[in-house]
């Protein structure tokens, strides 16, 4: 293990934590052998990853040594290992709750992985306990053993380590899943289900995966989705099913017993810490779209935990408020010209503020003043109407579908979304605020320039200051 730790490449972002855990594994299971090998992912990409093989003692009647192989991702310990059985030629795989036909191991411990509570030692202990309830392997006859040997050899030739390529991953004329517009929605609460339904209704994606990281069996709306089986919608508790998503929508919120607002946010951050690294590992080119609360802070947390470029991490922000604001101006107040370049920006909630694109400003100072006064009156009336509009799950879901449609179809449409505001309006801290941005396949393409209104800038700076202060108190 010391030899392997010495060769641990720099791609491992948390090298010291990983090495420390490997030492503990080696102490408890000295029979494990460690190596660096090439792992092939579903999209065909390859990466050299640390892995170890060995046997674990499992009792059912007698004591048996079950061979396993664990692959350690380069985002470990914030992402769980990828686990397989490693059957010999005279062993057959017993497909069950925790093992598929290719030997991939699925456990609640993996689904609920959350550093530092989750460890490889704890994972192996649960593996032993589950295998004692349901043996994962059985002895083959000599003829079956010969066929098993051929199967193992065939799998090894196709890919080193990756044995979870499913037959249904090919859709329509041999086109692979990675070529499709695939969206993953994380979280199976009301908001998550609303997003799935809205995206499906919009026809924005070829496939929608609802990833439910919570414990327990399917219930409520999730169960209804399973019962009525919408086309191109898949429900999963395995994070690897999110692989190759072009957009990942995050809707989860912690339901803990936190007492203060800061505790609630910290619980959400802790929840994201157990999800984001794995999600970003399986969909390395995805756009992360955050709908969890508070959206500004959770978008910031997603950016930090994923290590994605800022352009590919955005929050739903004020997109819904902006669409409503423009609708009110255009249809209720008959202010067509004003509606065209009107935006709700800043912080989601009571501190949001209306603004306009700078391209429509006139040069004459008297006309500037008159135009500003006219806009202000109309904006105040529109904001009063807007106050009475709550943000229900289904309405946020429609907004999410609107954003994903713009991203997947590379529409280059302008949306007011939470984006990194540093450098805008003299904001010097790393905070996310809603600003009008042109969205495309790779997320934010360009930020739209706004009019220079001192009052608007002051409100944005105030929001940035309070959000930054809050972020400084969090443990990221």
SVG drawing of the C-alpha trace seen along z (x, -y; Angstrom):
<svg xmlns="http://www.w3.org/2000/svg" viewBox="-54 -67 61 97">
<polyline fill="none" stroke="black" stroke-width="0.4" points="0.0,0.0 2.9,-2.4 4.2,-1.7 0.8,-2.4 0.4,-5.6 3.7,-6.8 2.5,-6.5 -0.9,-8.1 -1.2,-10.6 -1.8,-14.3 -5.3,-13.9 -6.5,-12.7 -7.8,-16.0 -7.8,-14.9 -4.6,-12.8 -3.8,-13.0 -7.3,-11.9 -7.2,-9.0 -3.8,-7.8 -4.9,-7.9 -7.9,-5.8 -5.9,-3.2 -3.6,-2.7 -6.6,-1.9 -7.9,0.5 -4.5,2.2 -4.4,2.6 -7.8,4.2 -7.5,6.3 -3.8,7.0 -4.7,9.5 -5.8,6.7 -3.4,5.9 -3.3,2.3 -2.6,1.2 -3.1,-1.6 -5.1,-0.4 -7.0,-1.8 -10.8,-2.1 -13.1,-2.6 -16.3,-4.5 -19.6,-4.2 -18.7,-7.0 -15.6,-5.2 -13.2,-7.6 -10.5,-6.1 -8.7,-7.0 -5.9,-5.5 -7.5,-4.8 -6.3,-3.3 -8.0,0.0 -7.6,2.9 -8.6,6.6 -8.9,9.2 -11.4,11.4 -13.7,10.6 -14.9,13.2 -18.6,14.0 -20.5,16.6 -23.5,18.5 -23.2,21.9 -19.5,22.1 -17.1,19.2 -16.3,18.2 -13.9,15.8 -15.7,13.6 -13.4,11.9 -14.1,8.2 -12.5,5.3 -13.0,1.7 -12.1,-1.3 -11.2,-4.6 -12.4,-7.7 -10.1,-10.7 -12.7,-12.7 -12.5,-10.2 -13.4,-10.4 -16.2,-12.7 -17.4,-10.1 -18.0,-6.4 -15.8,-3.7 -17.1,-1.6 -17.5,1.9 -17.5,5.3 -17.4,8.9 -14.3,10.6 -15.5,14.2 -13.1,16.9 -13.8,19.3 -15.6,21.7 -17.9,19.1 -21.3,17.9 -22.9,14.6 -26.2,14.7 -28.1,11.7 -30.1,10.1 -30.9,6.8 -27.2,5.9 -25.5,7.5 -26.3,7.3 -25.5,9.8 -22.1,8.3 -21.0,8.3 -21.5,4.6 -22.3,4.2 -25.1,1.8 -25.5,1.0 -27.4,-1.6 -24.1,-2.6 -22.9,-3.6 -26.2,-5.4 -25.9,-7.4 -22.2,-8.0 -21.3,-11.2 -17.7,-12.0 -16.4,-11.9 -19.2,-9.7 -18.7,-7.2 -15.5,-5.1 -14.2,-2.2 -14.0,-0.1 -17.7,-0.9 -18.6,0.0 -16.9,3.4 -18.6,4.1 -22.0,3.5 -21.0,5.5 -20.2,8.5 -23.5,8.1 -25.6,7.9 -23.7,10.9 -24.4,13.0 -28.1,12.3 -28.0,13.0 -24.9,14.9 -23.6,13.2 -21.8,16.2 -22.3,19.9 -20.1,22.8 -20.3,23.8 -20.2,27.2 -17.1,28.0 -19.0,27.2 -20.5,24.0 -17.0,23.0 -15.6,23.2 -18.4,20.9 -17.8,18.6 -14.1,18.4 -14.9,17.4 -17.4,14.8 -14.8,13.3 -12.2,13.2 -14.6,11.5 -15.5,8.8 -11.9,8.2 -11.1,7.6 -14.0,5.1 -13.1,3.0 -10.8,3.1 -13.0,2.9 -16.1,1.4 -18.6,4.3 -21.9,2.4 -22.5,1.6 -26.2,2.4 -27.8,3.8 -30.5,1.2 -27.8,-1.6 -28.1,-1.3 -31.2,-3.1 -32.5,-3.3 -30.1,-2.2 -27.2,-1.6 -26.9,-5.2 -25.3,-5.3 -26.8,-6.9 -24.1,-9.5 -25.2,-11.0 -28.7,-11.8 -29.9,-14.9 -30.0,-13.4 -31.0,-15.2 -30.7,-14.0 -32.9,-15.5 -31.4,-15.0 -34.1,-14.7 -37.5,-13.0 -39.4,-15.5 -42.2,-17.6 -39.8,-20.0 -37.8,-17.1 -40.9,-15.4 -42.3,-18.7 -39.1,-19.3 -39.2,-15.8 -42.8,-16.3 -42.2,-19.7 -39.0,-18.7 -40.8,-15.6 -43.8,-17.8 -41.5,-20.3 -39.8,-17.6 -36.5,-19.1 -34.7,-15.8 -34.5,-12.4 -34.1,-10.8 -34.8,-12.1 -33.3,-10.3 -34.8,-11.0 -32.0,-10.2 -33.4,-9.7 -30.5,-9.7 -32.9,-9.3 -33.3,-6.2 -36.3,-3.9 -38.4,-2.5 -40.2,-4.5 -43.2,-6.3 -45.6,-9.1 -45.0,-10.7 -42.0,-8.5 -44.2,-5.5 -46.8,-7.1 -44.1,-7.8 -43.2,-4.1 -46.8,-3.0 -47.7,-5.1 -44.3,-4.7 -43.7,-7.9 -41.7,-7.3 -38.0,-8.2 -38.2,-8.7 -36.1,-6.5 -36.1,-6.4 -32.9,-5.3 -31.0,-5.2 -27.7,-4.5 -25.7,-7.7 -24.0,-6.0 -27.3,-6.1 -26.8,-9.8 -23.7,-9.2 -23.3,-11.4 -26.0,-13.9 -25.9,-17.2 -27.8,-19.0 -28.0,-17.9 -30.8,-19.7 -30.3,-19.8 -33.5,-20.0 -32.6,-18.3 -33.0,-20.1 -32.1,-18.7 -35.0,-17.7 -32.9,-17.6 -33.8,-19.1 -31.6,-22.2 -32.6,-25.0 -31.1,-28.1 -31.1,-29.3 -27.3,-28.8 -27.8,-25.2 -30.3,-24.6 -28.0,-25.9 -25.1,-23.9 -27.2,-20.7 -27.9,-21.4 -24.2,-22.0 -23.4,-18.7 -26.0,-17.0 -24.4,-18.4 -21.0,-17.3 -22.1,-13.7 -23.7,-14.2 -21.9,-16.7 -18.5,-15.0 -20.1,-11.8 -22.5,-13.6 -19.8,-15.7 -17.6,-12.6 -20.1,-10.7 -21.1,-13.8 -17.9,-15.7 -19.2,-18.0 -22.6,-18.7 -24.2,-22.0 -25.2,-22.0 -28.5,-23.8 -29.3,-24.4 -32.8,-24.8 -32.2,-24.0 -32.5,-26.7 -31.0,-29.2 -30.2,-29.1 -27.3,-31.6 -25.4,-29.8 -26.1,-26.3 -25.0,-27.3 -21.7,-28.6 -21.4,-25.3 -22.0,-23.3 -19.3,-25.3 -16.8,-24.7 -17.6,-21.0 -17.7,-20.2 -14.6,-22.2 -16.5,-22.9 -15.9,-26.2 -18.2,-29.0 -20.0,-29.0 -21.3,-25.5 -22.7,-26.1 -25.8,-28.2 -28.8,-28.6 -32.5,-29.0 -32.2,-32.4 -34.8,-35.0 -35.7,-33.3 -39.3,-32.6 -39.7,-36.1 -38.3,-37.7 -40.6,-35.7 -43.6,-36.8 -42.3,-40.4 -42.0,-40.6 -45.5,-39.0 -47.0,-41.6 -45.4,-44.5 -46.3,-43.1 -49.9,-41.8 -51.3,-43.6 -49.6,-47.0 -49.3,-47.0 -45.6,-48.2 -44.3,-46.1 -41.1,-48.1 -40.2,-48.1 -40.9,-44.3 -38.4,-43.4 -35.3,-44.2 -36.6,-44.1 -35.1,-41.8 -35.4,-40.8 -31.9,-40.5 -30.0,-40.1 -31.0,-37.9 -34.0,-35.6 -36.7,-36.7 -37.7,-40.2 -34.3,-41.7 -34.7,-41.1 -34.7,-44.3 -35.9,-45.2 -33.4,-46.4 -33.0,-47.0 -30.5,-46.3 -28.2,-49.2 -28.7,-49.0 -32.0,-50.9 -30.7,-53.9 -31.0,-57.2 -28.1,-59.8 -29.9,-63.0 -29.9,-63.5 -33.5,-64.9 -34.7,-61.9 -32.7,-59.6 -34.3,-61.1 -37.8,-60.9 -37.3,-57.3 -36.0,-56.3 -39.0,-57.9 -41.4,-56.2 -39.8,-52.8 -39.7,-53.3 -43.5,-53.9 -44.3,-51.0 -41.8,-48.7 -43.3,-49.6 -46.8,-48.6 -45.5,-45.4 -43.6,-44.5 -46.7,-45.0 -48.5,-42.4 -45.5,-40.1 -45.6,-40.2 -48.8,-38.2 -47.3,-35.4 -45.8,-32.6 -43.3,-30.1 -45.0,-26.7 -43.1,-23.5 -44.8,-23.2 -44.0,-26.8 -40.4,-26.3 -40.4,-23.1 -41.7,-25.0 -38.9,-27.5 -36.3,-24.6 -37.7,-23.1 -37.4,-26.5 -33.7,-26.8 -32.8,-23.2 -34.5,-23.7 -32.3,-26.7 -29.2,-24.9 -29.8,-21.6 -31.0,-23.3 -28.2,-25.9 -30.8,-28.6 -28.6,-31.5 -31.6,-32.9 -31.2,-35.4 -32.3,-34.3 -31.8,-35.9 -29.9,-33.1 -27.6,-32.8 -24.1,-33.2 -20.8,-34.3 -21.1,-38.0 -17.5,-38.9 -16.4,-41.8 -19.9,-43.0 -21.1,-46.2 -17.9,-46.5 -18.6,-43.2 -15.2,-41.7 -16.4,-38.6 -17.2,-35.1 -20.9,-35.2 -23.7,-34.1 -26.5,-36.5 -29.1,-36.6 -28.0,-38.5 -29.2,-38.3 -27.0,-35.7 -27.0,-34.2 -27.3,-30.4 -26.1,-27.7 -24.8,-24.2 -22.0,-25.0 -24.0,-27.1 -23.3,-30.8 -21.9,-32.2 -22.0,-35.9 -23.5,-38.2 -25.8,-41.0 -24.7,-44.5 -27.2,-46.4 -28.0,-50.1 -25.8,-51.8 -28.3,-52.6 -26.6,-53.6 -29.6,-52.3 -29.6,-48.9 -25.8,-48.6 -26.1,-49.5 -28.8,-46.8 -26.6,-44.2 -23.6,-45.1 -25.7,-44.8 -26.9,-41.4 -23.4,-40.3 -22.1,-41.4 -24.8,-39.5 -24.4,-36.4 -20.6,-36.5 -20.8,-36.9 -23.1,-33.9 -20.8,-31.8 -17.9,-32.6 -19.7,-30.9 -20.2,-27.7 -18.0,-24.6 -17.4,-23.8"/>
</svg>
